[in-house]
Amino acid sequence: MFTFTDTWYLVLAAAIFAIGAVGLIVRRNPLVMFMCVELMLNAVNLTFVTFSRMLNDVGGQAVVFFVMVVAAAEVVVGLAIIVAIMRRREGANADDISLMRG
């Protein structure tokens, strides 16, 4: 039977992070960019949990908790800004952030 080792989790986290980074660089839609940042945060969380399991230390899992709290706050503020931009201008892209000026 095949068992997943810690290396598989790290490779998966690297692949997820790479997909998020490429999506962040390539796409100009603010919502897609926002989702790519969240994807990258989840890849880092997977890495923290994997190293926490490898080292038999709870510290990595505690860091994941704080990253999730920061990600939740980011979702609240960031999504509000993105929705405000998208309502103001249909088809807005990342270069339209200057619309937020008064």
C-alpha positions as CSV (number, residue, x, y, z in Angstrom):
1,M,0.0,0.0,0.0
2,F,1.2,3.5,-0.8
3,T,1.8,5.9,2.0
4,F,2.3,9.6,1.7
5,T,5.5,10.8,3.1
6,D,6.4,14.3,4.2
7,T,8.1,15.0,0.9
8,W,4.8,14.5,-1.0
9,Y,3.2,17.2,1.2
10,L,6.1,19.6,0.6
11,V,6.0,19.0,-3.2
12,L,2.2,19.5,-3.2
13,A,2.7,22.7,-1.2
14,A,5.3,23.9,-3.7
15,A,3.0,23.1,-6.6
16,I,0.1,25.0,-5.0
17,F,2.3,28.0,-4.2
18,A,3.7,28.0,-7.8
19,I,0.2,27.9,-9.3
20,G,-0.8,30.8,-7.0
21,A,2.3,32.8,-7.9
22,V,1.8,32.3,-11.6
23,G,-1.8,33.3,-11.4
24,L,-0.9,36.4,-9.4
25,I,1.6,37.5,-12.0
26,V,-0.4,36.6,-15.1
27,R,-3.9,37.6,-14.3
28,R,-5.1,41.2,-13.9
29,N,-8.6,40.6,-12.5
30,P,-8.5,41.7,-8.8
31,L,-10.8,38.8,-7.7
32,V,-8.5,36.2,-9.4
33,M,-5.4,37.9,-7.9
34,F,-7.1,37.8,-4.5
35,M,-7.8,34.1,-4.9
36,C,-4.2,33.4,-5.9
37,V,-2.9,35.1,-2.8
38,E,-5.2,32.9,-0.7
39,L,-4.0,29.9,-2.6
40,M,-0.4,30.9,-1.7
41,L,-1.3,31.3,1.9
42,N,-2.8,27.9,2.0
43,A,0.3,26.4,0.5
44,V,2.4,28.0,3.2
45,N,0.0,26.6,5.8
46,L,0.5,23.1,4.4
47,T,4.2,23.6,4.7
48,F,4.0,24.7,8.3
49,V,1.8,21.7,9.2
50,T,4.2,19.4,7.4
51,F,7.3,20.7,9.2
52,S,5.4,20.7,12.5
53,R,4.6,17.0,11.9
54,M,8.2,16.2,10.9
55,L,9.6,17.9,14.0
56,N,6.9,16.8,16.4
57,D,6.4,20.4,17.5
58,V,3.1,22.2,17.9
59,G,4.7,25.6,17.0
60,G,4.0,25.2,13.3
61,Q,0.3,24.5,13.9
62,A,0.1,27.5,16.1
63,V,1.6,29.7,13.3
64,V,-1.0,28.2,10.9
65,F,-3.8,29.4,13.3
66,F,-2.4,32.9,13.2
67,V,-2.0,32.9,9.4
68,M,-5.7,31.8,9.1
69,V,-6.7,34.7,11.4
70,V,-4.8,37.1,9.3
71,A,-6.2,35.6,6.1
72,A,-9.7,36.0,7.4
73,A,-9.1,39.7,8.2
74,E,-7.6,40.1,4.7
75,V,-10.7,38.6,3.2
76,V,-12.9,41.0,5.0
77,V,-11.0,44.1,4.1
78,G,-9.7,43.1,0.7
79,L,-12.9,41.7,-0.6
80,A,-14.7,44.9,0.5
81,I,-12.2,47.0,-1.5
82,I,-12.4,44.7,-4.5
83,V,-16.2,44.7,-4.5
84,A,-16.3,48.5,-4.2
85,I,-14.0,48.8,-7.2
86,M,-15.9,46.3,-9.3
87,R,-19.2,48.1,-8.5
88,R,-17.8,51.4,-9.5
89,R,-16.3,50.3,-12.8
90,E,-17.4,47.2,-14.7
91,G,-14.5,45.1,-15.9
92,A,-11.9,46.7,-13.6
93,N,-8.4,45.3,-13.5
94,A,-5.6,45.7,-11.0
95,D,-4.4,49.0,-12.5
96,D,-7.7,50.6,-11.5
97,I,-6.7,50.8,-7.8
98,S,-6.1,54.5,-8.4
99,L,-9.9,54.9,-8.4
100,M,-9.8,54.6,-4.6
101,R,-8.4,58.1,-4.4
102,G,-10.8,60.8,-3.3
